[in-house]
Amino acid sequence: MYIKISTLLLLIPIFSYSQTNDIMAEKSFYIINTQKEIGLNYWNIVNDDVMGGISKSYLSLNDEKNLVFNGYLSLDNNGGFASSRLSFPKETLSGVKSFKIKFKGDGNIYKLRFRQNNRRASYSCDFQSLKNEWVEINLNVDEFKPYWRGYAYNDYPSLEVSEINSLGIQISDKQEGEFQLEVKYIKAIY
């Protein structure tokens, strides 16, 4: 059973702060953790239909309560991207140095993307999924590069973490066909 959440109106926490007791104590907080009902509000879908494409994507919770981003990526009509975006207040991520993601995919390459209100470009970092295998990766802030409509900016300001007001998950880069990415959590690390 899947519960569609393209735009949720649930009144649950957006973020949760935690600190582990490991020897190398990791100060962090969850941006998304569906098991703890964190990060489910304020999502929307943005696909290539905004420019004439016909790709489709959906966001839902599966029976295991993991976030599922799935659909069909089409290259017809100059299309070729599907994305979901989570909005939150800027300064939410002030001081964050990296992002830890636990996901299970289909072998496609996905992008974790951030937007700032005051910038045209989005900042993206690619990550490779493995078919039907859980993977946990860490993406450093300095790995996120500016892109606009699929084109890289070479001479553009670096990502300012304190100005981020949106997180996105995207598939693009001519990977036509069905896709599915299951996300257990996305954690911000200080």
C-alpha positions in Angstrom: 0.0 0.0 0.0 1.3 3.5 -0.9 0.1 6.8 0.6 0.4 9.6 -1.9 2.0 12.7 -0.4 2.6 15.1 -3.3 1.4 17.9 -1.1 0.9 16.8 2.5 -1.1 18.7 5.1 0.0 16.6 8.0 0.8 18.6 11.2 4.1 16.9 12.2 7.6 18.1 12.9 9.6 19.2 9.9 13.0 18.5 11.5 14.4 16.7 14.6 17.7 17.5 16.3 19.8 14.8 17.8 23.3 14.1 19.0 24.9 10.7 19.1 27.1 9.4 21.9 29.8 8.0 19.7 33.5 8.6 20.5 33.5 11.1 17.6 30.2 12.7 18.6 28.2 13.6 15.5 26.0 16.6 15.9 23.2 16.3 13.4 19.5 16.6 12.7 17.0 14.8 10.4 15.7 16.8 7.5 13.7 13.7 6.4 13.1 10.6 8.6 9.7 9.1 7.7 10.0 6.5 10.5 9.9 9.5 13.0 7.4 11.4 10.8 9.9 14.1 10.1 10.1 16.0 6.8 6.8 15.0 5.3 5.2 18.4 5.0 5.6 21.0 2.3 6.7 18.8 -0.7 5.8 19.5 -4.2 6.5 17.8 -7.6 8.2 19.7 -10.4 8.6 17.8 -13.6 9.6 18.8 -17.2 6.0 19.5 -18.0 6.8 23.1 -16.9 8.7 23.3 -20.3 6.6 21.0 -22.5 7.9 17.6 -21.4 5.8 14.6 -20.4 7.8 13.0 -17.5 5.7 12.0 -14.5 6.8 11.5 -10.9 5.1 10.8 -7.6 6.0 11.0 -3.9 4.5 8.5 -1.5 5.1 6.5 1.7 5.4 2.7 1.3 4.3 0.0 3.8 7.7 0.3 5.5 7.0 4.1 5.9 9.9 5.0 3.6 9.6 8.0 1.2 9.3 6.7 -2.4 10.1 9.0 -5.3 9.1 7.2 -8.5 7.7 7.7 -12.0 8.7 7.7 -15.7 11.4 9.9 -17.2 10.6 10.8 -20.8 12.9 12.6 -23.3 9.9 13.5 -25.6 9.2 17.2 -26.3 12.7 18.3 -25.1 11.9 16.9 -21.6 14.1 14.9 -19.4 13.8 15.6 -15.6 11.5 14.8 -12.7 11.9 16.1 -9.2 10.3 16.5 -5.8 11.1 19.5 -3.6 10.8 20.2 0.1 10.6 23.8 1.3 11.7 25.1 4.7 12.8 28.4 6.2 16.2 29.7 5.3 18.8 29.5 8.1 17.5 26.1 9.0 20.7 24.5 7.8 23.2 27.2 9.1 26.5 25.6 10.0 25.8 22.3 8.3 28.9 20.7 6.7 27.5 17.6 5.0 24.4 15.5 4.4 24.0 11.8 5.1 21.4 9.9 3.0 20.2 6.4 3.3 18.4 5.1 0.2 17.6 2.1 -2.0 17.4 2.6 -5.7 17.2 1.1 -9.1 20.7 1.6 -10.4 20.1 5.2 -11.7 22.0 8.3 -10.8 20.0 10.9 -8.8 20.7 14.4 -7.7 20.3 16.0 -4.2 19.6 19.6 -4.9 19.4 22.8 -2.8 18.0 26.1 -3.8 18.5 29.6 -2.3 15.9 32.3 -2.5 18.4 34.8 -3.8 20.0 32.7 -6.5 19.0 31.6 -10.0 20.9 28.4 -9.9 20.3 25.2 -7.9 23.2 23.5 -6.3 23.4 19.8 -7.1 25.4 16.7 -6.2 24.9 13.4 -8.0 24.7 10.1 -6.2 24.6 6.6 -7.7 21.9 4.1 -6.5 22.4 0.4 -6.6 19.5 -1.8 -7.7 17.5 -3.0 -4.7 20.3 -2.4 -2.2 20.3 0.0 0.7 23.2 2.5 0.6 24.3 5.2 3.0 26.4 8.0 1.7 27.8 11.4 3.0 27.8 14.4 0.6 30.0 17.4 1.7 28.6 20.9 1.1 31.6 21.7 -1.1 30.6 18.9 -3.5 27.4 20.8 -4.5 27.9 22.7 -7.8 25.6 25.4 -9.3 23.4 24.4 -12.3 20.6 26.1 -14.1 18.4 24.2 -16.5 21.0 21.4 -16.7 23.9 23.7 -17.5 26.8 24.1 -15.0 28.0 27.6 -13.9 31.7 27.9 -13.8 32.0 31.3 -12.3 29.2 31.4 -9.7 29.2 31.9 -5.9 29.5 28.8 -3.7 26.5 27.4 -1.9 25.6 29.4 1.2 24.1 26.9 3.6 22.4 29.5 5.7 20.5 30.7 2.6 19.1 27.3 1.6 15.3 27.2 1.6 14.6 24.1 -0.5 15.9 20.6 -0.8 15.1 18.5 -3.9 15.6 15.0 -5.3 15.9 14.8 -9.0 16.5 12.4 -11.9 17.6 13.7 -15.2 20.7 13.3 -17.6 18.9 11.3 -20.3 18.0 8.3 -18.1 14.8 7.6 -19.9 12.4 5.0 -18.4 10.8 4.0 -15.1 12.6 5.0 -11.9 12.2 4.4 -8.2 14.2 5.8 -5.2 13.3 4.8 -1.7 14.6 7.2 1.0 14.9 6.2 4.7 16.4 9.5 5.8 18.4 12.6 4.9 20.4 13.9 7.8 22.2 17.3 8.1 25.7 16.9 9.8 27.5 19.8 11.6 
